[in-house]
């Protein structure tokens, strides 16, 4: 085997090992995100039951606006695109409201 072929194999192995390490970290982070979302939805389900019991509307636009502003700031501080953070939160809020509407109808 030539030196360049050996160097190439070593480089390929190093790149593969680093790629695997990074992907393992991503997988762990994804698992943590899912568990955190599950915990968040457990809390929002309790909010939904409380709102339904007291005939409160499923959505709270003022709270949602405050949360969006807060998360945009957190995203900026974390060097994450604030527009992405807002889209992500809007997706979650829409799901929470859907849950609250379902609870209110029950």
Buried (B, 14 or more C-beta within 10 A) or exposed (E): EEEEEEEEEEEEEEEEEEEEEEEEEEEEEEEEEEEEEEEEBEEBBEBBBEBBEEEBEBBBEEEBEEBBEEBBEEBEEEEBEBEEBBEBBBEBBEEBBEBBBEBBEE
